[in-house]
Amino acid sequence: MIFESHAHYDDEAFDADRDELLNSLEDSGIEAVVNVCSTVESIEAVVRLMEKYPFVYGAIGVHPDEVGDMDGQVLEKIRRLLGHPKAVAIGEIGLDYHWNKESHQLQKKWFCEQMEIARQEKKPFIIHSRDAAEDTLQTMKELRAGDMYGGIIHCFSYSVETAREYLNMGLFLGIGGVVTFSNARKLKEVAEYAPLTQLVLETDCPYLSPVPNRGKRNSSLNLPYIAKELANLKGISYDQVVDVTSANAKKLFGL
């Protein structure tokens, strides 16, 4: 059974068939899903999902592109909801310099504030980092993230050298549909290099569908394509990829 470590089933892309899709996952070999917050508005939706579906867990936090909506009250709400029995992480948090929707300074402020909550509440973190490799890594070092309670660098997209830094901190790398793309040479190198014991599978659905469904709405049903590609890259069996990455996720999230 596959463990989905990063999904967004609260997204409007699933409004038409959310219940039907989620109820089909178990029969398709998907054991559990971590649904990850992105906006302030999504926090309540994620709570509803994890309370409705026994196999759905939640990560509570605010994405760097959305930190303009953050304030002290939202921060305390995140802290409070991390006490929910099915809230397994804080996320997704971090830095995104691709769209520059929010200032780098503001992103860093709320990244650090949310990481401090992870430290205080003894929760793992899920990190979003896009076009911000140097600043994310430097911030993680300054926060002594490797001494905290574990975490995932979600949708990892940087070099083997950067991967090594995070792996040396004891963190996990999230491997998603991009690893199946023919032009994803850098990520394929990382997937080959990284120990399987520090990888988790994710979709980031509804985004980033793997080949052969690239360009279509993504869902956890596509996780087998990611696992097969990872197995091919590492020269191991599909079942080994599924078993080890699922065990990794359960250990990290305390399940």
C-alpha positions as CSV (number, residue, x, y, z in Angstrom):
1,M,0.0,0.0,0.0
2,I,1.3,3.4,-1.0
3,F,1.5,6.4,1.4
4,E,0.7,9.8,-0.2
5,S,2.7,12.4,1.6
6,H,1.5,15.5,-0.1
7,A,-1.9,16.2,-1.7
8,H,-4.4,19.1,-2.0
9,Y,-7.8,17.5,-2.1
10,D,-9.3,20.7,-0.7
11,D,-8.5,22.3,-4.1
12,E,-11.5,23.3,-6.3
13,A,-10.2,21.0,-9.0
14,F,-11.8,18.2,-7.0
15,D,-15.1,19.8,-6.3
16,A,-17.0,17.7,-8.8
17,D,-15.9,14.3,-7.7
18,R,-13.9,14.6,-4.4
19,D,-15.9,12.0,-2.4
20,E,-16.0,9.5,-5.2
21,L,-12.2,9.8,-5.8
22,L,-11.2,9.7,-2.2
23,N,-13.3,6.7,-1.5
24,S,-11.7,4.9,-4.5
25,L,-8.1,5.2,-3.2
26,E,-8.0,2.2,-0.9
27,D,-9.1,-0.2,-3.6
28,S,-6.3,1.3,-5.8
29,G,-3.6,0.6,-3.3
30,I,-3.4,4.0,-1.5
31,E,-3.2,3.5,2.2
32,A,-3.1,7.0,3.6
33,V,-3.0,10.6,2.4
34,V,-1.5,13.7,4.1
35,N,-3.6,16.7,2.8
36,V,-1.5,19.8,3.0
37,C,-2.7,23.4,3.7
38,S,-1.6,26.2,1.4
39,T,-3.8,29.2,2.1
40,V,-5.3,30.6,5.3
41,E,-8.7,29.8,3.8
42,S,-7.7,26.2,3.2
43,I,-7.0,25.4,6.9
44,E,-10.6,24.7,7.8
45,A,-11.1,22.7,4.6
46,V,-8.1,20.5,5.5
47,V,-9.5,19.9,9.0
48,R,-12.9,18.9,7.5
49,L,-11.2,16.4,5.2
50,M,-9.1,14.7,7.9
51,E,-12.2,14.5,10.1
52,K,-14.4,13.0,7.4
53,Y,-12.0,10.4,6.0
54,P,-10.3,7.9,8.3
55,F,-7.2,7.6,6.0
56,V,-6.7,11.4,5.5
57,Y,-4.3,13.2,7.8
58,G,-3.5,16.9,7.7
59,A,-0.5,19.3,7.6
60,I,-1.4,22.8,8.9
61,G,0.5,25.9,7.7
62,V,0.6,28.7,5.1
63,H,2.5,28.6,1.8
64,P,5.0,31.3,1.1
65,D,2.9,32.8,-1.7
66,E,0.1,33.3,0.8
67,V,1.9,34.8,3.8
68,G,0.4,38.3,3.1
69,D,-2.7,36.9,4.9
70,M,-0.7,35.8,8.0
71,D,-1.0,37.5,11.3
72,G,-0.6,36.5,15.0
73,Q,-4.1,35.1,15.1
74,V,-3.5,32.8,12.2
75,L,-0.3,31.7,13.7
76,E,-2.0,30.8,17.0
77,K,-4.7,29.0,15.0
78,I,-2.0,26.9,13.4
79,R,-0.5,26.1,16.8
80,R,-3.9,25.1,18.2
81,L,-4.8,22.9,15.3
82,L,-1.5,21.1,15.4
83,G,-2.9,19.6,18.6
84,H,-5.6,17.8,16.5
85,P,-5.0,14.0,16.7
86,K,-4.8,13.8,12.9
87,A,-2.6,16.8,12.3
88,V,0.8,15.3,11.6
89,A,2.9,18.2,10.4
90,I,3.2,21.9,9.9
91,G,3.1,22.8,6.2
92,E,3.5,23.7,3.6
93,I,5.8,26.5,4.6
94,G,9.0,27.9,3.1
95,L,10.2,30.2,0.4
96,D,9.0,30.8,-3.2
97,Y,11.0,33.3,-5.4
98,H,9.4,32.1,-8.7
99,W,6.3,34.3,-8.6
100,N,7.6,36.9,-6.1
101,K,4.0,37.3,-5.0
102,E,5.1,38.2,-1.5
103,S,8.4,40.0,-0.5
104,H,11.3,37.8,0.3
105,Q,11.6,39.4,3.7
106,L,8.0,38.7,4.6
107,Q,8.3,35.1,3.4
108,K,11.4,34.5,5.6
109,K,9.6,36.1,8.6
110,W,6.6,33.7,8.4
111,F,8.8,30.7,7.4
112,C,10.8,31.2,10.6
113,E,7.7,31.8,12.7
114,Q,6.0,28.6,11.5
115,M,9.2,26.6,12.0
116,E,9.4,27.8,15.6
117,I,5.9,26.4,16.1
118,A,7.1,23.1,14.7
119,R,9.9,23.2,17.2
120,Q,7.7,24.1,20.2
121,E,4.9,21.6,19.2
122,K,7.4,18.9,18.4
123,K,6.0,18.4,14.9
124,P,7.7,17.6,11.6
125,F,7.6,20.2,8.8
126,I,6.9,20.2,5.1
127,I,9.0,22.7,3.2
128,H,8.2,24.3,-0.1
129,S,11.2,25.9,-1.9
130,R,11.1,27.1,-5.4
131,D,13.9,29.2,-7.0
132,A,15.1,29.8,-3.5
133,A,17.7,27.1,-3.0
134,E,20.4,29.2,-1.2
135,D,18.1,31.1,1.1
136,T,16.0,28.1,2.1
137,L,19.1,26.0,2.9
138,Q,20.7,28.9,4.8
139,T,17.5,29.5,6.8
140,M,17.2,25.8,7.6
141,K,20.8,25.8,8.9
142,E,20.2,28.9,11.0
143,L,17.1,27.3,12.5
144,R,19.0,24.1,13.2
145,A,16.3,22.2,11.4
146,G,18.2,19.0,11.6
147,D,17.9,19.1,15.4
148,M,14.1,19.4,15.2
149,Y,11.5,16.7,14.7
150,G,12.1,15.8,11.0
151,G,10.6,17.0,7.8
152,I,10.3,16.8,4.1
153,I,11.7,19.0,1.4
154,H,8.6,18.8,-0.8
155,C,8.8,18.5,-4.6
156,F,12.5,18.5,-4.4
157,S,14.0,20.3,-7.5
158,Y,17.6,21.2,-6.7
159,S,21.0,19.6,-7.3
160,V,22.6,16.5,-5.8
161,E,24.8,18.8,-3.8
162,T,21.8,20.6,-2.2
163,A,20.1,17.2,-1.6
164,R,23.2,16.1,0.2
165,E,22.9,19.0,2.7
166,Y,19.3,18.1,3.5
167,L,20.0,14.4,3.7
168,N,22.8,15.1,6.1
169,M,20.3,16.9,8.3
170,G,18.3,13.6,8.4
171,L,15.5,15.1,6.4
172,F,13.4,13.4,3.7
173,L,13.0,14.4,0.0
174,G,9.6,14.4,-1.6
175,I,9.6,12.7,-5.0
176,G,6.7,13.4,-7.3
177,G,5.5,13.3,-10.9
178,V,8.4,15.4,-12.2
179,V,10.8,12.5,-11.8
180,T,9.0,10.8,-14.7
181,F,9.6,13.7,-17.1
182,S,12.2,13.1,-19.8
183,N,13.8,16.6,-19.1
184,A,14.1,16.1,-15.4
185,R,17.7,15.0,-15.5
186,K,18.7,16.8,-12.2
187,L,15.9,15.2,-10.2
188,K,16.6,11.7,-11.7
189,E,20.2,12.1,-10.5
190,V,19.0,13.1,-7.0
191,A,16.6,10.1,-6.9
192,E,19.4,7.7,-7.8
193,Y,21.8,9.3,-5.3
194,A,19.5,9.6,-2.2
195,P,19.0,6.6,0.1
196,L,15.6,5.1,-0.3
197,T,15.3,5.4,3.5
198,Q,15.1,9.2,3.1
199,L,12.6,9.4,0.3
200,V,8.8,9.7,0.4
201,L,6.3,9.6,-2.5
202,E,3.9,12.5,-3.2
203,T,1.8,13.9,-6.0
204,D,1.1,17.6,-5.0
205,C,-2.2,16.9,-6.7
206,P,-4.0,18.4,-8.5
207,Y,-0.7,19.6,-10.0
208,L,2.3,17.9,-11.6
209,S,0.8,14.7,-13.0
210,P,3.4,12.1,-14.0
211,V,3.9,10.7,-17.5
212,P,1.7,9.3,-19.1
213,N,-0.9,11.7,-17.6
214,R,1.2,14.9,-17.8
215,G,-0.9,17.9,-18.2
216,K,-4.0,16.3,-16.7
217,R,-5.4,16.7,-13.2
218,N,-3.2,14.8,-10.9
219,S,-4.4,12.5,-8.0
220,S,-3.0,9.9,-5.7
221,L,-4.1,7.3,-8.3
222,N,-0.9,8.3,-10.2
223,L,1.5,7.4,-7.4
224,P,2.3,4.0,-9.0
225,Y,3.9,5.7,-12.0
226,I,6.2,7.6,-9.6
227,A,7.1,4.5,-7.7
228,K,7.8,2.6,-10.9
229,E,10.1,5.3,-12.2
230,L,11.9,5.4,-8.8
231,A,12.3,1.7,-8.9
232,N,13.8,1.8,-12.4
233,L,16.2,4.6,-11.5
234,K,17.5,2.8,-8.4
235,G,17.5,-0.7,-9.9
236,I,15.2,-2.2,-7.3
237,S,11.7,-3.6,-7.2
238,Y,8.5,-1.6,-7.2
239,D,7.4,-3.3,-4.0
240,Q,10.6,-2.3,-2.3
241,V,10.0,1.3,-3.2
242,V,6.4,1.2,-2.0
243,D,7.2,-0.6,1.3
244,V,10.2,1.6,2.3
245,T,8.7,5.0,1.3
246,S,5.5,4.1,3.2
247,A,7.5,3.1,6.3
248,N,9.5,6.3,6.0
249,A,6.3,8.4,5.9
250,K,4.7,6.6,8.8
251,K,7.8,7.0,10.9
252,L,8.1,10.7,10.2
253,F,4.4,11.4,10.9
254,G,4.2,9.2,13.9
255,L,1.6,6.8,12.4
